[in-house]
Amino acid sequence: MTSLIVIPTFNEKENIENIIRAVFALDEVFHVLVVDDGSPDGTAAIVKKLQPEFNGKLHVLEREGKQGLGTAYIYGFKWGLKGDYDFIFEMDADFSHAPNDLPRLLKACREDGFGMAVGSRYCKGGHIENWPFTRWLMSYLASVYVRMILWIGIKDTTAGFACYQRKVLEKIDLDNIWFIGYAFQIEMKYSTLKSGFKIKEVPVTFTDRVLGQSKMDMSIFKEAFLGVLKLRGKKF
């Protein structure tokens, strides 16, 4: 069984080589697909330079312009589904998601049979490091809000660290995913549950980025707030 990690990037030159090497240093075998949205800092060029070293396991897709996190993941998912990957992951490039947690997410899907495994900050055992209290509170309350509106039992509804079984992404209509920002993560979990699959929350420690700049802004939170209301009426 083969696994693919999709890493969307925009200006991640400080992190991309280190995160790739950290993944390939694991005992578990993973392939990596970087989906780069035309980073002017040369992120894609760094990946291309590393490809001969990790022949056949490191891939890069370049897109023009910053098109949004959700569309980058869907682009990567579709690419992975054309291959023979049994498990497909979402992971950030900035080390907020620890590569050492990847095998635990994989185990939840491969051995325990869950359709999706989420690296959770808010389930028992999960933690956040280096976040100011106001940002933690906003994120935590967002997950509470989502649970109340959508009636789902996921504690970390906005988490972006996840593993999917192939059959989940095959069943979800990826062309009918509405959101491209913060709400994308919510919609994918909601779609997974509505498609009849179970989700396992795996406790992780989320560490705020040290290098590079955050892509978060208030428009992303606005999309999530209004998007949840829209999702509540979505037909599956």
C-alpha positions as YAML, in Angstrom:
chain: A
units: angstrom
residues:
- id: 1
  name: MET
  ca: [0.00, 0.00, 0.00]
- id: 2
  name: THR
  ca: [1.40, 3.38, -1.02]
- id: 3
  name: SER
  ca: [0.85, 6.79, 0.55]
- id: 4
  name: LEU
  ca: [1.01, 10.28, -0.94]
- id: 5
  name: ILE
  ca: [1.44, 13.50, 1.04]
- id: 6
  name: VAL
  ca: [0.06, 16.59, -0.70]
- id: 7
  name: ILE
  ca: [1.82, 19.78, 0.43]
- id: 8
  name: PRO
  ca: [0.48, 23.07, -0.98]
- id: 9
  name: THR
  ca: [3.02, 25.89, -1.07]
- id: 10
  name: PHE
  ca: [3.28, 29.61, -1.63]
- id: 11
  name: ASN
  ca: [6.61, 31.21, -0.72]
- id: 12
  name: GLU
  ca: [7.95, 28.40, 1.47]
- id: 13
  name: LYS
  ca: [11.61, 28.45, 0.45]
- id: 14
  name: GLU
  ca: [12.70, 28.51, 4.11]
- id: 15
  name: ASN
  ca: [10.84, 25.31, 4.91]
- id: 16
  name: ILE
  ca: [10.31, 23.17, 1.84]
- id: 17
  name: GLU
  ca: [13.62, 21.29, 1.69]
- id: 18
  name: ASN
  ca: [13.62, 20.60, 5.41]
- id: 19
  name: ILE
  ca: [10.04, 19.28, 5.45]
- id: 20
  name: ILE
  ca: [10.73, 17.04, 2.44]
- id: 21
  name: ARG
  ca: [13.85, 15.59, 4.05]
- id: 22
  name: ALA
  ca: [12.01, 15.05, 7.33]
- id: 23
  name: VAL
  ca: [9.29, 13.04, 5.57]
- id: 24
  name: PHE
  ca: [11.75, 10.89, 3.64]
- id: 25
  name: ALA
  ca: [13.77, 10.24, 6.81]
- id: 26
  name: LEU
  ca: [10.82, 8.33, 8.33]
- id: 27
  name: ASP
  ca: [10.88, 4.53, 8.44]
- id: 28
  name: GLU
  ca: [7.44, 4.46, 6.79]
- id: 29
  name: VAL
  ca: [7.59, 5.05, 3.03]
- id: 30
  name: PHE
  ca: [5.73, 8.10, 1.77]
- id: 31
  name: HIS
  ca: [5.68, 9.88, -1.56]
- id: 32
  name: VAL
  ca: [5.42, 13.69, -1.61]
- id: 33
  name: LEU
  ca: [3.56, 15.92, -4.04]
- id: 34
  name: VAL
  ca: [4.20, 19.66, -3.75]
- id: 35
  name: VAL
  ca: [1.50, 21.83, -5.34]
- id: 36
  name: ASP
  ca: [3.06, 25.25, -5.76]
- id: 37
  name: ASP
  ca: [1.02, 28.32, -6.65]
- id: 38
  name: GLY
  ca: [3.67, 30.20, -8.60]
- id: 39
  name: SER
  ca: [5.81, 31.10, -5.58]
- id: 40
  name: PRO
  ca: [7.98, 34.08, -6.57]
- id: 41
  name: ASP
  ca: [10.58, 33.02, -4.00]
- id: 42
  name: GLY
  ca: [11.56, 29.91, -5.99]
- id: 43
  name: THR
  ca: [9.94, 27.22, -3.85]
- id: 44
  name: ALA
  ca: [9.19, 25.01, -6.87]
- id: 45
  name: ALA
  ca: [12.78, 25.30, -8.11]
- id: 46
  name: ILE
  ca: [14.05, 23.96, -4.78]
- id: 47
  name: VAL
  ca: [11.73, 20.95, -5.09]
- id: 48
  name: LYS
  ca: [12.88, 20.29, -8.65]
- id: 49
  name: LYS
  ca: [16.49, 20.38, -7.53]
- id: 50
  name: LEU
  ca: [15.74, 17.67, -4.95]
- id: 51
  name: GLN
  ca: [13.85, 15.37, -7.32]
- id: 52
  name: PRO
  ca: [16.87, 13.41, -8.60]
- id: 53
  name: GLU
  ca: [17.84, 12.60, -5.01]
- id: 54
  name: PHE
  ca: [14.40, 11.16, -4.28]
- id: 55
  name: ASN
  ca: [13.78, 9.66, -7.68]
- id: 56
  name: GLY
  ca: [10.19, 8.58, -8.20]
- id: 57
  name: LYS
  ca: [9.03, 9.65, -4.73]
- id: 58
  name: LEU
  ca: [9.07, 13.45, -4.99]
- id: 59
  name: HIS
  ca: [6.74, 15.25, -7.37]
- id: 60
  name: VAL
  ca: [5.82, 18.87, -8.03]
- id: 61
  name: LEU
  ca: [2.92, 20.51, -9.81]
- id: 62
  name: GLU
  ca: [3.16, 24.20, -10.62]
- id: 63
  name: ARG
  ca: [0.14, 26.45, -10.97]
- id: 64
  name: GLU
  ca: [-0.03, 30.09, -12.01]
- id: 65
  name: GLY
  ca: [-0.84, 32.51, -9.24]
- id: 66
  name: LYS
  ca: [-2.21, 32.06, -5.76]
- id: 67
  name: GLN
  ca: [-5.44, 30.11, -6.31]
- id: 68
  name: GLY
  ca: [-6.28, 29.03, -2.77]
- id: 69
  name: LEU
  ca: [-5.54, 26.22, -0.37]
- id: 70
  name: GLY
  ca: [-8.64, 24.19, -1.18]
- id: 71
  name: THR
  ca: [-8.08, 24.18, -4.93]
- id: 72
  name: ALA
  ca: [-4.44, 23.17, -4.38]
- id: 73
  name: TYR
  ca: [-5.47, 20.17, -2.32]
- id: 74
  name: ILE
  ca: [-8.14, 19.12, -4.80]
- id: 75
  name: TYR
  ca: [-5.60, 19.45, -7.62]
- id: 76
  name: GLY
  ca: [-3.28, 17.19, -5.62]
- id: 77
  name: PHE
  ca: [-6.01, 14.73, -4.69]
- id: 78
  name: LYS
  ca: [-7.00, 14.27, -8.32]
- id: 79
  name: TRP
  ca: [-3.37, 13.75, -9.30]
- id: 80
  name: GLY
  ca: [-3.00, 11.14, -6.56]
- id: 81
  name: LEU
  ca: [-6.17, 9.32, -7.56]
- id: 82
  name: LYS
  ca: [-4.77, 8.88, -11.07]
- id: 83
  name: GLY
  ca: [-1.93, 6.93, -9.49]
- id: 84
  name: ASP
  ca: [-1.97, 3.83, -7.32]
- id: 85
  name: TYR
  ca: [-1.97, 5.57, -3.94]
- id: 86
  name: ASP
  ca: [-4.11, 3.94, -1.27]
- id: 87
  name: PHE
  ca: [-3.81, 6.79, 1.25]
- id: 88
  name: ILE
  ca: [-3.58, 10.51, 0.55]
- id: 89
  name: PHE
  ca: [-2.56, 13.11, 3.13]
- id: 90
  name: GLU
  ca: [-2.91, 16.84, 3.69]
- id: 91
  name: MET
  ca: [0.05, 18.53, 5.37]
- id: 92
  name: ASP
  ca: [1.47, 22.05, 5.66]
- id: 93
  name: ALA
  ca: [5.04, 22.87, 4.66]
- id: 94
  name: ASP
  ca: [5.88, 24.99, 7.70]
- id: 95
  name: PHE
  ca: [6.34, 22.24, 10.34]
- id: 96
  name: SER
  ca: [3.14, 23.17, 12.17]
- id: 97
  name: HIS
  ca: [2.30, 19.54, 11.33]
- id: 98
  name: ALA
  ca: [5.04, 17.24, 12.63]
- id: 99
  name: PRO
  ca: [6.20, 14.62, 10.10]
- id: 100
  name: ASN
  ca: [6.69, 12.16, 12.97]
- id: 101
  name: ASP
  ca: [2.90, 12.08, 13.39]
- id: 102
  name: LEU
  ca: [2.30, 10.82, 9.85]
- id: 103
  name: PRO
  ca: [2.62, 7.10, 10.75]
- id: 104
  name: ARG
  ca: [-0.02, 7.48, 13.48]
- id: 105
  name: LEU
  ca: [-2.49, 9.04, 11.05]
- id: 106
  name: LEU
  ca: [-1.74, 6.28, 8.56]
- id: 107
  name: LYS
  ca: [-2.33, 3.59, 11.19]
- id: 108
  name: ALA
  ca: [-5.78, 4.97, 11.99]
- id: 109
  name: CYS
  ca: [-6.80, 4.54, 8.34]
- id: 110
  name: ARG
  ca: [-4.78, 1.50, 7.27]
- id: 111
  name: GLU
  ca: [-5.07, -0.69, 10.38]
- id: 112
  name: ASP
  ca: [-8.02, 0.72, 12.30]
- id: 113
  name: GLY
  ca: [-10.19, 1.17, 9.22]
- id: 114
  name: PHE
  ca: [-11.21, 4.82, 9.55]
- id: 115
  name: GLY
  ca: [-12.01, 6.64, 6.33]
- id: 116
  name: MET
  ca: [-10.22, 9.75, 7.52]
- id: 117
  name: ALA
  ca: [-7.74, 10.45, 10.31]
- id: 118
  name: VAL
  ca: [-7.33, 14.01, 11.59]
- id: 119
  name: GLY
  ca: [-4.32, 15.35, 13.46]
- id: 120
  name: SER
  ca: [-6.30, 17.02, 16.23]
- id: 121
  name: ARG
  ca: [-5.27, 19.90, 18.48]
- id: 122
  name: TYR
  ca: [-8.41, 19.75, 20.59]
- id: 123
  name: CYS
  ca: [-9.07, 16.10, 21.32]
- id: 124
  name: LYS
  ca: [-7.64, 14.55, 24.50]
- id: 125
  name: GLY
  ca: [-3.85, 14.64, 24.28]
- id: 126
  name: GLY
  ca: [-3.70, 17.35, 21.62]
- id: 127
  name: HIS
  ca: [-1.74, 20.57, 22.18]
- id: 128
  name: ILE
  ca: [-0.81, 23.89, 20.58]
- id: 129
  name: GLU
  ca: [2.58, 25.55, 20.98]
- id: 130
  name: ASN
  ca: [3.60, 29.17, 20.32]
- id: 131
  name: TRP
  ca: [0.16, 30.56, 19.61]
- id: 132
  name: PRO
  ca: [-1.04, 33.76, 21.32]
- id: 133
  name: PHE
  ca: [-4.11, 33.21, 23.49]
- id: 134
  name: THR
  ca: [-6.37, 35.26, 21.20]
- id: 135
  name: ARG
  ca: [-5.56, 33.12, 18.17]
- id: 136
  name: TRP
  ca: [-6.06, 29.91, 20.15]
- id: 137
  name: LEU
  ca: [-9.40, 31.18, 21.43]
- id: 138
  name: MET
  ca: [-10.58, 32.13, 17.95]
- id: 139
  name: SER
  ca: [-9.61, 28.73, 16.55]
- id: 140
  name: TYR
  ca: [-11.15, 26.81, 19.44]
- id: 141
  name: LEU
  ca: [-14.41, 28.75, 19.34]
- id: 142
  name: ALA
  ca: [-14.56, 28.26, 15.57]
- id: 143
  name: SER
  ca: [-14.53, 24.48, 16.08]
- id: 144
  name: VAL
  ca: [-17.24, 24.75, 18.75]
- id: 145
  name: TYR
  ca: [-19.33, 26.86, 16.38]
- id: 146
  name: VAL
  ca: [-18.93, 24.32, 13.56]
- id: 147
  name: ARG
  ca: [-19.96, 21.42, 15.81]
- id: 148
  name: MET
  ca: [-23.08, 23.29, 16.91]
- id: 149
  name: ILE
  ca: [-24.18, 24.25, 13.40]
- id: 150
  name: LEU
  ca: [-23.30, 21.04, 11.55]
- id: 151
  name: TRP
  ca: [-24.03, 18.59, 14.39]
- id: 152
  name: ILE
  ca: [-20.77, 16.71, 14.00]
- id: 153
  name: GLY
  ca: [-18.67, 15.23, 16.79]
- id: 154
  name: ILE
  ca: [-15.27, 16.38, 15.53]
- id: 155
  name: LYS
  ca: [-13.43, 18.52, 18.09]
- id: 156
  name: ASP
  ca: [-10.89, 20.01, 15.65]
- id: 157
  name: THR
  ca: [-13.08, 20.78, 12.67]
- id: 158
  name: THR
  ca: [-10.63, 23.21, 11.07]
- id: 159
  name: ALA
  ca: [-7.54, 20.98, 11.28]
- id: 160
  name: GLY
  ca: [-5.49, 20.80, 8.08]
- id: 161
  name: PHE
  ca: [-3.43, 17.71, 8.93]
- id: 162
  name: ALA
  ca: [-5.24, 14.60, 7.69]
- id: 163
  name: CYS
  ca: [-5.09, 11.21, 6.02]
- id: 164
  name: TYR
  ca: [-7.80, 9.86, 3.71]
- id: 165
  name: GLN
  ca: [-8.41, 6.39, 2.47]
- id: 166
  name: ARG
  ca: [-8.51, 6.45, -1.32]
- id: 167
  name: LYS
  ca: [-12.14, 5.33, -1.41]
- id: 168
  name: VAL
  ca: [-13.21, 8.42, 0.53]
- id: 169
  name: LEU
  ca: [-11.79, 10.84, -2.03]
- id: 170
  name: GLU
  ca: [-13.21, 8.70, -4.82]
- id: 171
  name: LYS
  ca: [-16.70, 8.96, -3.34]
- id: 172
  name: ILE
  ca: [-16.65, 12.67, -2.54]
- id: 173
  name: ASP
  ca: [-17.50, 14.84, -5.54]
- id: 174
  name: LEU
  ca: [-14.33, 16.92, -5.52]
- id: 175
  name: ASP
  ca: [-15.69, 19.15, -8.28]
- id: 176
  name: ASN
  ca: [-18.55, 20.10, -5.96]
- id: 177
  name: ILE
  ca: [-16.40, 21.30, -3.05]
- id: 178
  name: TRP
  ca: [-17.32, 24.93, -2.57]
- id: 179
  name: PHE
  ca: [-14.66, 26.50, -0.41]
- id: 180
  name: ILE
  ca: [-11.00, 27.32, -1.05]
- id: 181
  name: GLY
  ca: [-9.84, 28.75, 2.29]
- id: 182
  name: TYR
  ca: [-10.33, 27.94, 5.96]
- id: 183
  name: ALA
  ca: [-13.78, 26.47, 5.31]
- id: 184
  name: PHE
  ca: [-12.31, 23.88, 2.93]
- id: 185
  name: GLN
  ca: [-11.11, 21.80, 5.88]
- id: 186
  name: ILE
  ca: [-14.56, 21.92, 7.47]
- id: 187
  name: GLU
  ca: [-16.28, 20.96, 4.23]
- id: 188
  name: MET
  ca: [-14.01, 17.97, 3.64]
- id: 189
  name: LYS
  ca: [-14.74, 16.55, 7.09]
- id: 190
  name: TYR
  ca: [-18.45, 17.17, 6.69]
- id: 191
  name: SER
  ca: [-18.41, 15.56, 3.23]
- id: 192
  name: THR
  ca: [-16.51, 12.54, 4.56]
- id: 193
  name: LEU
  ca: [-19.09, 11.96, 7.28]
- id: 194
  name: LYS
  ca: [-22.03, 12.55, 4.95]
- id: 195
  name: SER
  ca: [-20.52, 10.02, 2.53]
- id: 196
  name: GLY
  ca: [-20.80, 7.35, 5.21]
- id: 197
  name: PHE
  ca: [-17.20, 7.18, 6.49]
- id: 198
  name: LYS
  ca: [-15.91, 7.45, 10.04]
- id: 199
  name: ILE
  ca: [-13.30, 9.95, 11.21]
- id: 200
  name: LYS
  ca: [-10.67, 9.33, 13.87]
- id: 201
  name: GLU
  ca: [-9.08, 12.23, 15.73]
- id: 202
  name: VAL
  ca: [-5.44, 11.52, 16.51]
- id: 203
  name: PRO
  ca: [-3.92, 13.85, 19.13]
- id: 204
  name: VAL
  ca: [-1.01, 15.93, 17.87]
- id: 205
  name: THR
  ca: [1.00, 18.93, 18.99]
- id: 206
  name: PHE
  ca: [0.50, 21.82, 16.59]
- id: 207
  name: THR
  ca: [3.48, 24.20, 16.54]
- id: 208
  name: ASP
  ca: [3.21, 27.64, 14.99]
- id: 209
  name: ARG
  ca: [5.58, 28.30, 12.12]
- id: 210
  name: VAL
  ca: [9.06, 29.61, 12.90]
- id: 211
  name: LEU
  ca: [10.15, 30.50, 9.35]
- id: 212
  name: GLY
  ca: [8.16, 32.23, 6.62]
- id: 213
  name: GLN
  ca: [4.92, 34.16, 6.85]
- id: 214
  name: SER
  ca: [1.46, 32.94, 7.81]
- id: 215
  name: LYS
  ca: [-1.17, 32.96, 5.05]
- id: 216
  name: MET
  ca: [-4.06, 33.55, 7.49]
- id: 217
  name: ASP
  ca: [-6.19, 36.69, 7.27]
- id: 218
  name: MET
  ca: [-9.69, 37.78, 8.31]
- id: 219
  name: SER
  ca: [-11.23, 36.93, 4.93]
- id: 220
  name: ILE
  ca: [-10.41, 33.27, 5.63]
- id: 221
  name: PHE
  ca: [-12.27, 33.38, 8.95]
- id: 222
  name: LYS
  ca: [-15.20, 35.16, 7.30]
- id: 223
  name: GLU
  ca: [-15.46, 32.42, 4.67]
- id: 224
  name: ALA
  ca: [-15.50, 29.79, 7.41]
- id: 225
  name: PHE
  ca: [-18.16, 31.58, 9.49]
- id: 226
  name: LEU
  ca: [-20.57, 32.08, 6.60]
- id: 227
  name: GLY
  ca: [-19.61, 28.85, 4.86]
- id: 228
  name: VAL
  ca: [-20.73, 26.69, 7.76]
- id: 229
  name: LEU
  ca: [-24.24, 28.09, 7.47]
- id: 230
  name: LYS
  ca: [-24.22, 27.32, 3.76]
- id: 231
  name: LEU
  ca: [-22.94, 23.79, 4.39]
- id: 232
  name: ARG
  ca: [-25.80, 23.13, 6.79]
- id: 233
  name: GLY
  ca: [-28.18, 23.16, 3.86]
- id: 234
  name: LYS
  ca: [-25.96, 21.33, 1.39]
- id: 235
  name: LYS
  ca: [-27.50, 18.27, -0.22]
- id: 236
  name: PHE
  ca: [-25.45, 15.08, -0.39]
...
